[in-house]
Amino acid sequence: MDLVVNIVDRTPIPTILVDASYVIRHANGPAASVLGHDEETLRQRSVIDFVHPDDRERAVSDLRRLLAGGSRGETAEYRVGGVGDTWATVSVVATSLSGRDRVSGVLLFGRDITEQQTRVEALTYMAMTDPVTGLGNRRWLEDHLVRILETGRPIVIAMVDLDNFRRVNDWLGFTAGDAVLAAAARALSASAPSSASVSHLGGDSFVIVMYEADVDRACAQVRDSLRRLAETRLLLGTDLQISATAGIAIRNDASTAESLVRDADAALARAKVKARTDLTVFTDEMRSELVERAALEGDLRHAVARDELELHVQPVVRLSDGELMGGEALLRWRRRGGEWIDPASFIAVAEETGAILDIGRWAFERAVQAVLSGRIPRISVNVSPRQLLDSRWVGQVEETLRHQGVSPELLAFEITETAAVENFEVAADRLGALRSIGCHVGLDDFGTGHSSLGYLRRLPLDFLKLDRDLTADVDRERRAARIIESVVDLAHALSLQVIAEGVEREPQRLSLVVAGCDLGQGWLFGHPTPA
């Protein structure tokens, strides 16, 4: 034993000799320094007394295994100390000492890794925490959900998305946006149940994880959080009120961290589509729709290569005498198996996935071929928001017209009000570039979006298309007719031609003529037919 003590004293690293009862028989100076006591105080006390309470059970188990003849050279980390609330983290290598037919003690060699551990914890905190809100980030949420799912506890998660947050960044700047996110984080954290966790998924999306089996109670708690958000106001040059929408997903036997977040996101998307719905709960019906949506996306990506798309054209006529003036190119998709897919459905999917870029280019090339056939005086093509944002798009249009030898005057391009307003500067630039090469450009579905006179003045336009919601009752309601007349007068004052959509009845056509509309399209003049 004296030899062992001599070795312990000469070792420059913290070293402790304990007997089979865990009692310290000898400790060198470095060990005493780490534990915060002198060497005499340490002797005859149990080494377990100096281990953090949360680590003691593990330490006893490790020592018991070594004293029973377990493997040597094992490494473990413990928090040790015992002076006040100060604890050091040490990495310990333990080896057992054998006597006559038994293990007589254990040598503990320690290395103080407190500073290293502090740095690791700081880096981990930074990696797991959103700097703007101070909440756990996406990575933290994924780890948190994985740990909860392993316990088998019932959980409900709610994805909360701030309404119109992009406008805050666009109008007031990112500093104001950060202030809104921080305020939303405080409101959600304050209103969530004490056992719940709130994290910031990114952008303007937050996730509340509730240990709850009762869905109705969970919905009530989320609605309370949304109400608290609505009561939050910020003065950032203007009076801002925060509102939000939520989607809720409930754990089932097949749930994973990824599937729970995905389901909550799908429910959120459904809530945003429904007017005046603050939250929606994910259902089996939505799951079926997601599966169908995934299949639709996969097939749509190959629709051009498989020659499944068709370009149809609906005639545009002069309202006063019915003379054919042109047509609008409309996409149709006959999916594998012969099923016709509703354009509103597949075009929205194409826009979200980015497939619209290839599809839009295909449609434009077919529209050019339709004009070359000589059967139609001019053709208009719809422009998606993704195409509008693509810096290569105008160049591709110009190159196709040059290569096909088509006069730009025979092509018109339509953009929706919403796309124009949300990407105003880009829209103005792209439309101006199209007009500069000789193409016509117009605003589609006028009257359904933001309808600002300011952007009508600033956008380079040749025509307006009145949405069918505006024109539907022009022959039945005097007020509807007055609105049409006012819009037409405004458009003509700006030198814009007016095209009425949804013309289906002769009295409707006559009323539009009286209102001053120039052109019209609708079933009265012809359904869309293959180009």
C-alpha positions, 0 to 999 in steps of 0.5 A: 500500500505504501508503494501505491501511496507513493505513486499517487503522491508523485502523479501530477494528475488528480489521483485518489485511492479508495478502499472496498467501502468507497472510503478515501485512503489517500488523495494527492494535492491535485485531487484535493485542489479539484475537490476543494478540500485539503488532503487531510479532510478528504481522508476517511470520507466516502468518495461518494460524498464529493460527487454531485447528487445527480451523478452519485447513483451512477458513480456507486454502480461504477465502483461496485462493478470494479470492486466485483472484478469488472473491467479496468481502464474504464472512463466516465465523467462526473461532477465533483466538488462539495464546497458551496454550489461549485462543481467541477466536471472531471473525466475519470479513468478507474482501475481496480487493485487486487489483493489476496483473492479479492479486489482491495480498492480502486485507483481513480485518475481524474482530469479536470474538463470543466472549462472544456465542458463549459465551452461544449455546453456554450457551443451546444446552446448556440447550435440549439437556440434561436438568437432572435427569440431565445427559444430552441430552434429546429435542431432542438425541436427534433432532438426534443421530439425524439426523446419524448417519443421514446418515452411513449407519452401522449403529445400534441404539437401545434405549429403556429404561423404569424399572419402577413409577417413578410410585410413587416420585413418588407415595409419596416425592415428586418429589425422590426421583424426581429422585434415582432418574432421576439414579442411573439415568442414571449407571448407564446411562452407566457400563455403555453402550459407550464409543462409545454415547450415552445420553439422557433422552427424558423421564419415566422413559424413556432411550435408548441409541444404539449404533453396532452391526450385530450385534443379539445383541451389542447385546442383550447390552450392553442386558441388561448395562445393565439388570443394572447398574440392578438392582444400583443401590440408593438409600436415600431413606427406604426401600431402593429398587431400580431395575429397567427394561425395554427395547425395541430397534430396528434401523436399516434403509434406510427408518429416520428418527429418528422411526421408530427411536424409535417402533419402539423404543417399540413393542418396549418396550410389547411387552416390558412386556406379556410377563411376565418379559421384560426386552427385546424387539427390534422385528420386521416383525410388530410393524410390521404390527401398528402399521399395523393399530393405526393403522387401528383407531384411525382407525376407532374414532374414527368408530365412534359417528358411523357407528353401528357400536357395539352395547350387549349385556347379560349377565344377572345372577341370584340364585344361589339361585333364578335370578331375574333381578336385573339385567344388565351392559352390554357394548360390541360393535363391528362394524367397517366390512365386518362384522368383529367386533372383540374388546372387549379390543382396541378398549377398550384402544385407546379408553382410550389414545387418549381415544376412550373418553370419547365411547364411554363416554358413548354406552354409558351413554345406551344402558344408560339406554334399556335400563332404560327398556324395562322388560325388565331390573330394573337395569343396571351400566355399566363405568367406564374410568380415563379416565372416572373422571379426567374431572371432568365425568363425574358431572355428565353422569351426573346430567344424563342420568338427570334428563333421561331421568327414570330413577331412579338406583337402577336404575343401577350402576357398576363400576370395576376394582381397578387403576383404583381403586388407581392413582387412589385419592383420585379414585376415592373422590371420584367413587364417593362422588358417584355414591352420593350421587345414588342410584346403586350402585357396585362393584368389578369383577374383584376378586381379580386386582389389588392386593386391599388390605383398606385400600381396601375399607374406605375406598372407598364401595362397594355390591358386589364382583364376583369375577373368573372366575379366583377362581370357576372351580374353586370346585366342584373344589378345596376350597382355591378354595372356602375362598378364596371363602368368606373373601372373601364373609364379608369382603364381607358384614361390610362390608355389600357384596353379592357377584357371582360372574363366569364361572358356567358349570356347575351344580355351580359355581353350587351351590358358590357358593351354599354359599360365600354368594355373592349373585348370579352371571353367566355362560354358565349363565344367558345369553350377552350379547345385544343390549340 
